[in-house]
Amino acid sequence: MGAFDGGRLTTDAGAVLLSATVKAIGLLDRFIRCLTDGRDPARVVHDVRTL
């Protein structure tokens, strides 16, 4: 008889794989270089990467 309870599953495996891929290719740093920060540097508390 078939069971339709899903068995033992995880829902975060895709996020783990995506995170590893983003780190491996430096995607976040590449994306940040595309942004322009027009804020006054003297008043900046958090840089764009942190945001």
PyMOL Python script that loads the backbone (N, CA, C, O; Angstrom):
from pymol import cmd

cmd.read_pdbstr("""\
ATOM      1  N   MET A   1       0.843  -1.168   0.000  1.00  0.00           N
ATOM      2  CA  MET A   1       0.000   0.000   0.000  1.00  0.00           C
ATOM      3  C   MET A   1       0.898   1.244   0.000  1.00  0.00           C
ATOM      4  O   MET A   1       1.936   1.254   0.662  1.00  0.00           O
ATOM      5  N   GLY A   2       0.519   2.262  -0.716  1.00  0.00           N
ATOM      6  CA  GLY A   2       1.307   3.492  -0.811  1.00  0.00           C
ATOM      7  C   GLY A   2       1.039   4.421   0.361  1.00  0.00           C
ATOM      8  O   GLY A   2      -0.071   4.483   0.890  1.00  0.00           O
ATOM      9  N   ALA A   3       2.067   5.129   0.745  1.00  0.00           N
ATOM     10  CA  ALA A   3       1.928   6.136   1.802  1.00  0.00           C
ATOM     11  C   ALA A   3       2.109   7.511   1.170  1.00  0.00           C
ATOM     12  O   ALA A   3       3.016   7.720   0.364  1.00  0.00           O
ATOM     13  N   PHE A   4       1.261   8.421   1.533  1.00  0.00           N
ATOM     14  CA  PHE A   4       1.291   9.748   0.947  1.00  0.00           C
ATOM     15  C   PHE A   4       1.626  10.823   1.978  1.00  0.00           C
ATOM     16  O   PHE A   4       1.203  11.972   1.846  1.00  0.00           O
ATOM     17  N   ASP A   5       2.390  10.443   3.008  1.00  0.00           N
ATOM     18  CA  ASP A   5       2.727  11.394   4.062  1.00  0.00           C
ATOM     19  C   ASP A   5       4.007  12.173   3.766  1.00  0.00           C
ATOM     20  O   ASP A   5       4.386  13.041   4.552  1.00  0.00           O
ATOM     21  N   GLY A   6       4.671  11.888   2.670  1.00  0.00           N
ATOM     22  CA  GLY A   6       5.886  12.606   2.304  1.00  0.00           C
ATOM     23  C   GLY A   6       7.147  11.986   2.848  1.00  0.00           C
ATOM     24  O   GLY A   6       8.245  12.300   2.388  1.00  0.00           O
ATOM     25  N   GLY A   7       7.006  11.115   3.818  1.00  0.00           N
ATOM     26  CA  GLY A   7       8.193  10.474   4.365  1.00  0.00           C
ATOM     27  C   GLY A   7       9.112  11.481   5.028  1.00  0.00           C
ATOM     28  O   GLY A   7       8.659  12.496   5.558  1.00  0.00           O
ATOM     29  N   ARG A   8      10.417  11.194   4.995  1.00  0.00           N
ATOM     30  CA  ARG A   8      11.406  12.093   5.591  1.00  0.00           C
ATOM     31  C   ARG A   8      11.899  13.060   4.521  1.00  0.00           C
ATOM     32  O   ARG A   8      12.659  12.683   3.630  1.00  0.00           O
ATOM     33  N   LEU A   9      11.459  14.303   4.621  1.00  0.00           N
ATOM     34  CA  LEU A   9      11.812  15.334   3.646  1.00  0.00           C
ATOM     35  C   LEU A   9      12.449  16.534   4.330  1.00  0.00           C
ATOM     36  O   LEU A   9      12.253  16.758   5.525  1.00  0.00           O
ATOM     37  N   THR A  10      13.188  17.278   3.587  1.00  0.00           N
ATOM     38  CA  THR A  10      13.702  18.558   4.072  1.00  0.00           C
ATOM     39  C   THR A  10      13.296  19.627   3.064  1.00  0.00           C
ATOM     40  O   THR A  10      13.250  19.375   1.860  1.00  0.00           O
ATOM     41  N   THR A  11      13.005  20.806   3.565  1.00  0.00           N
ATOM     42  CA  THR A  11      12.585  21.881   2.668  1.00  0.00           C
ATOM     43  C   THR A  11      13.685  22.911   2.463  1.00  0.00           C
ATOM     44  O   THR A  11      13.517  23.839   1.671  1.00  0.00           O
ATOM     45  N   ASP A  12      14.819  22.764   3.169  1.00  0.00           N
ATOM     46  CA  ASP A  12      15.870  23.763   3.045  1.00  0.00           C
ATOM     47  C   ASP A  12      17.056  23.305   2.199  1.00  0.00           C
ATOM     48  O   ASP A  12      18.043  24.034   2.103  1.00  0.00           O
ATOM     49  N   ALA A  13      16.995  22.153   1.599  1.00  0.00           N
ATOM     50  CA  ALA A  13      18.124  21.649   0.812  1.00  0.00           C
ATOM     51  C   ALA A  13      18.422  22.559  -0.382  1.00  0.00           C
ATOM     52  O   ALA A  13      19.585  22.738  -0.743  1.00  0.00           O
ATOM     53  N   GLY A  14      17.417  23.119  -0.979  1.00  0.00           N
ATOM     54  CA  GLY A  14      17.624  24.034  -2.100  1.00  0.00           C
ATOM     55  C   GLY A  14      18.350  25.289  -1.667  1.00  0.00           C
ATOM     56  O   GLY A  14      19.195  25.804  -2.400  1.00  0.00           O
ATOM     57  N   ALA A  15      18.030  25.788  -0.482  1.00  0.00           N
ATOM     58  CA  ALA A  15      18.696  26.987   0.046  1.00  0.00           C
ATOM     59  C   ALA A  15      20.161  26.713   0.337  1.00  0.00           C
ATOM     60  O   ALA A  15      21.013  27.569   0.098  1.00  0.00           O
ATOM     61  N   VAL A  16      20.461  25.531   0.848  1.00  0.00           N
ATOM     62  CA  VAL A  16      21.849  25.163   1.136  1.00  0.00           C
ATOM     63  C   VAL A  16      22.648  25.102  -0.158  1.00  0.00           C
ATOM     64  O   VAL A  16      23.760  25.625  -0.227  1.00  0.00           O
ATOM     65  N   LEU A  17      22.095  24.477  -1.168  1.00  0.00           N
ATOM     66  CA  LEU A  17      22.766  24.382  -2.462  1.00  0.00           C
ATOM     67  C   LEU A  17      22.942  25.761  -3.089  1.00  0.00           C
ATOM     68  O   LEU A  17      24.010  26.064  -3.621  1.00  0.00           O
ATOM     69  N   LEU A  18      21.921  26.590  -3.034  1.00  0.00           N
ATOM     70  CA  LEU A  18      21.995  27.942  -3.585  1.00  0.00           C
ATOM     71  C   LEU A  18      23.059  28.768  -2.867  1.00  0.00           C
ATOM     72  O   LEU A  18      23.834  29.475  -3.511  1.00  0.00           O
ATOM     73  N   SER A  19      23.100  28.684  -1.550  1.00  0.00           N
ATOM     74  CA  SER A  19      24.090  29.421  -0.775  1.00  0.00           C
ATOM     75  C   SER A  19      25.509  29.006  -1.152  1.00  0.00           C
ATOM     76  O   SER A  19      26.385  29.858  -1.306  1.00  0.00           O
ATOM     77  N   ALA A  20      25.740  27.713  -1.300  1.00  0.00           N
ATOM     78  CA  ALA A  20      27.069  27.228  -1.681  1.00  0.00           C
ATOM     79  C   ALA A  20      27.450  27.717  -3.074  1.00  0.00           C
ATOM     80  O   ALA A  20      28.605  28.066  -3.317  1.00  0.00           O
ATOM     81  N   THR A  21      26.495  27.744  -3.978  1.00  0.00           N
ATOM     82  CA  THR A  21      26.751  28.198  -5.346  1.00  0.00           C
ATOM     83  C   THR A  21      27.063  29.692  -5.376  1.00  0.00           C
ATOM     84  O   THR A  21      27.991  30.121  -6.060  1.00  0.00           O
ATOM     85  N   VAL A  22      26.288  30.483  -4.635  1.00  0.00           N
ATOM     86  CA  VAL A  22      26.500  31.931  -4.568  1.00  0.00           C
ATOM     87  C   VAL A  22      27.902  32.232  -4.046  1.00  0.00           C
ATOM     88  O   VAL A  22      28.588  33.106  -4.576  1.00  0.00           O
ATOM     89  N   LYS A  23      28.332  31.510  -3.007  1.00  0.00           N
ATOM     90  CA  LYS A  23      29.668  31.714  -2.452  1.00  0.00           C
ATOM     91  C   LYS A  23      30.745  31.282  -3.441  1.00  0.00           C
ATOM     92  O   LYS A  23      31.765  31.958  -3.580  1.00  0.00           O
ATOM     93  N   ALA A  24      30.531  30.176  -4.119  1.00  0.00           N
ATOM     94  CA  ALA A  24      31.542  29.629  -5.037  1.00  0.00           C
ATOM     95  C   ALA A  24      31.820  30.566  -6.211  1.00  0.00           C
ATOM     96  O   ALA A  24      32.961  30.670  -6.662  1.00  0.00           O
ATOM     97  N   ILE A  25      30.791  31.245  -6.708  1.00  0.00           N
ATOM     98  CA  ILE A  25      30.999  32.104  -7.884  1.00  0.00           C
ATOM     99  C   ILE A  25      31.094  33.587  -7.523  1.00  0.00           C
ATOM    100  O   ILE A  25      31.250  34.433  -8.403  1.00  0.00           O
ATOM    101  N   GLY A  26      31.000  33.904  -6.215  1.00  0.00           N
ATOM    102  CA  GLY A  26      31.105  35.298  -5.793  1.00  0.00           C
ATOM    103  C   GLY A  26      29.963  36.163  -6.285  1.00  0.00           C
ATOM    104  O   GLY A  26      30.163  37.342  -6.575  1.00  0.00           O
ATOM    105  N   LEU A  27      28.785  35.606  -6.383  1.00  0.00           N
ATOM    106  CA  LEU A  27      27.638  36.318  -6.950  1.00  0.00           C
ATOM    107  C   LEU A  27      27.289  37.587  -6.179  1.00  0.00           C
ATOM    108  O   LEU A  27      26.997  38.616  -6.790  1.00  0.00           O
ATOM    109  N   LEU A  28      27.314  37.534  -4.862  1.00  0.00           N
ATOM    110  CA  LEU A  28      26.940  38.705  -4.073  1.00  0.00           C
ATOM    111  C   LEU A  28      27.891  39.862  -4.329  1.00  0.00           C
ATOM    112  O   LEU A  28      27.446  40.993  -4.526  1.00  0.00           O
ATOM    113  N   ASP A  29      29.191  39.600  -4.329  1.00  0.00           N
ATOM    114  CA  ASP A  29      30.160  40.668  -4.590  1.00  0.00           C
ATOM    115  C   ASP A  29      30.014  41.234  -5.996  1.00  0.00           C
ATOM    116  O   ASP A  29      30.166  42.438  -6.201  1.00  0.00           O
ATOM    117  N   ARG A  30      29.722  40.380  -6.956  1.00  0.00           N
ATOM    118  CA  ARG A  30      29.528  40.842  -8.333  1.00  0.00           C
ATOM    119  C   ARG A  30      28.287  41.727  -8.425  1.00  0.00           C
ATOM    120  O   ARG A  30      28.294  42.739  -9.126  1.00  0.00           O
ATOM    121  N   PHE A  31      27.238  41.351  -7.728  1.00  0.00           N
ATOM    122  CA  PHE A  31      26.001  42.129  -7.724  1.00  0.00           C
ATOM    123  C   PHE A  31      26.215  43.485  -7.055  1.00  0.00           C
ATOM    124  O   PHE A  31      25.749  44.506  -7.560  1.00  0.00           O
ATOM    125  N   ILE A  32      26.919  43.500  -5.917  1.00  0.00           N
ATOM    126  CA  ILE A  32      27.156  44.736  -5.184  1.00  0.00           C
ATOM    127  C   ILE A  32      27.930  45.741  -6.033  1.00  0.00           C
ATOM    128  O   ILE A  32      27.675  46.942  -5.942  1.00  0.00           O
ATOM    129  N   ARG A  33      28.859  45.279  -6.846  1.00  0.00           N
ATOM    130  CA  ARG A  33      29.634  46.187  -7.698  1.00  0.00           C
ATOM    131  C   ARG A  33      28.751  46.899  -8.730  1.00  0.00           C
ATOM    132  O   ARG A  33      29.155  47.920  -9.286  1.00  0.00           O
ATOM    133  N   CYS A  34      27.565  46.376  -8.988  1.00  0.00           N
ATOM    134  CA  CYS A  34      26.641  47.001  -9.943  1.00  0.00           C
ATOM    135  C   CYS A  34      25.849  48.149  -9.311  1.00  0.00           C
ATOM    136  O   CYS A  34      25.218  48.927 -10.027  1.00  0.00           O
ATOM    137  N   LEU A  35      25.875  48.261  -8.001  1.00  0.00           N
ATOM    138  CA  LEU A  35      25.088  49.266  -7.301  1.00  0.00           C
ATOM    139  C   LEU A  35      25.904  50.522  -7.046  1.00  0.00           C
ATOM    140  O   LEU A  35      27.121  50.461  -6.877  1.00  0.00           O
ATOM    141  N   THR A  36      25.231  51.648  -7.021  1.00  0.00           N
ATOM    142  CA  THR A  36      25.856  52.923  -6.696  1.00  0.00           C
ATOM    143  C   THR A  36      25.311  53.393  -5.362  1.00  0.00           C
ATOM    144  O   THR A  36      24.098  53.471  -5.169  1.00  0.00           O
ATOM    145  N   ASP A  37      26.210  53.705  -4.446  1.00  0.00           N
ATOM    146  CA  ASP A  37      25.805  54.177  -3.120  1.00  0.00           C
ATOM    147  C   ASP A  37      25.928  55.692  -3.098  1.00  0.00           C
ATOM    148  O   ASP A  37      27.036  56.221  -3.019  1.00  0.00           O
ATOM    149  N   GLY A  38      24.812  56.390  -3.167  1.00  0.00           N
ATOM    150  CA  GLY A  38      24.806  57.839  -3.224  1.00  0.00           C
ATOM    151  C   GLY A  38      24.740  58.505  -1.859  1.00  0.00           C
ATOM    152  O   GLY A  38      24.554  59.719  -1.774  1.00  0.00           O
ATOM    153  N   ARG A  39      24.887  57.734  -0.793  1.00  0.00           N
ATOM    154  CA  ARG A  39      24.797  58.308   0.546  1.00  0.00           C
ATOM    155  C   ARG A  39      26.082  59.052   0.919  1.00  0.00           C
ATOM    156  O   ARG A  39      27.145  58.806   0.349  1.00  0.00           O
ATOM    157  N   ASP A  40      25.965  59.947   1.868  1.00  0.00           N
ATOM    158  CA  ASP A  40      27.117  60.690   2.381  1.00  0.00           C
ATOM    159  C   ASP A  40      27.988  59.721   3.182  1.00  0.00           C
ATOM    160  O   ASP A  40      27.539  59.222   4.213  1.00  0.00           O
ATOM    161  N   PRO A  41      29.223  59.436   2.741  1.00  0.00           N
ATOM    162  CA  PRO A  41      30.086  58.468   3.426  1.00  0.00           C
ATOM    163  C   PRO A  41      30.324  58.794   4.896  1.00  0.00           C
ATOM    164  O   PRO A  41      30.550  57.885   5.695  1.00  0.00           O
ATOM    165  N   ALA A  42      30.281  60.059   5.265  1.00  0.00           N
ATOM    166  CA  ALA A  42      30.490  60.446   6.661  1.00  0.00           C
ATOM    167  C   ALA A  42      29.333  60.015   7.562  1.00  0.00           C
ATOM    168  O   ALA A  42      29.479  59.942   8.782  1.00  0.00           O
ATOM    169  N   ARG A  43      28.188  59.732   6.950  1.00  0.00           N
ATOM    170  CA  ARG A  43      27.004  59.377   7.738  1.00  0.00           C
ATOM    171  C   ARG A  43      26.595  57.923   7.565  1.00  0.00           C
ATOM    172  O   ARG A  43      25.580  57.496   8.116  1.00  0.00           O
ATOM    173  N   VAL A  44      27.361  57.170   6.817  1.00  0.00           N
ATOM    174  CA  VAL A  44      27.018  55.766   6.550  1.00  0.00           C
ATOM    175  C   VAL A  44      27.418  54.891   7.735  1.00  0.00           C
ATOM    176  O   VAL A  44      28.565  54.914   8.181  1.00  0.00           O
ATOM    177  N   VAL A  45      26.470  54.134   8.226  1.00  0.00           N
ATOM    178  CA  VAL A  45      26.735  53.193   9.309  1.00  0.00           C
ATOM    179  C   VAL A  45      26.911  51.785   8.737  1.00  0.00           C
ATOM    180  O   VAL A  45      27.816  51.056   9.143  1.00  0.00           O
ATOM    181  N   HIS A  46      26.054  51.406   7.804  1.00  0.00           N
ATOM    182  CA  HIS A  46      26.085  50.074   7.206  1.00  0.00           C
ATOM    183  C   HIS A  46      26.437  50.190   5.729  1.00  0.00           C
ATOM    184  O   HIS A  46      25.805  50.953   4.997  1.00  0.00           O
ATOM    185  N   ASP A  47      27.430  49.447   5.294  1.00  0.00           N
ATOM    186  CA  ASP A  47      27.782  49.478   3.875  1.00  0.00           C
ATOM    187  C   ASP A  47      26.755  48.689   3.060  1.00  0.00           C
ATOM    188  O   ASP A  47      25.908  47.994   3.622  1.00  0.00           O
ATOM    189  N   VAL A  48      26.835  48.800   1.763  1.00  0.00           N
ATOM    190  CA  VAL A  48      25.849  48.171   0.876  1.00  0.00           C
ATOM    191  C   VAL A  48      25.842  46.658   1.065  1.00  0.00           C
ATOM    192  O   VAL A  48      24.771  46.051   1.048  1.00  0.00           O
ATOM    193  N   ARG A  49      26.989  46.038   1.241  1.00  0.00           N
ATOM    194  CA  ARG A  49      27.056  44.586   1.426  1.00  0.00           C
ATOM    195  C   ARG A  49      26.266  44.154   2.661  1.00  0.00           C
ATOM    196  O   ARG A  49      25.586  43.128   2.638  1.00  0.00           O
ATOM    197  N   THR A  50      26.356  44.927   3.726  1.00  0.00           N
ATOM    198  CA  THR A  50      25.622  44.601   4.955  1.00  0.00           C
ATOM    199  C   THR A  50      24.118  44.744   4.757  1.00  0.00           C
ATOM    200  O   THR A  50      23.332  43.955   5.282  1.00  0.00           O
ATOM    201  N   LEU A  51      23.731  45.755   3.996  1.00  0.00           N
ATOM    202  CA  LEU A  51      22.304  45.971   3.755  1.00  0.00           C
ATOM    203  C   LEU A  51      21.743  44.866   2.923  1.00  0.00           C
ATOM    204  O   LEU A  51      20.552  44.870   2.613  1.00  0.00           O
TER     205      LEU A  51
END
""", "prot")
cmd.dss("prot")
cmd.show_as("cartoon", "prot")
cmd.util.cbc("prot")
cmd.orient("prot")
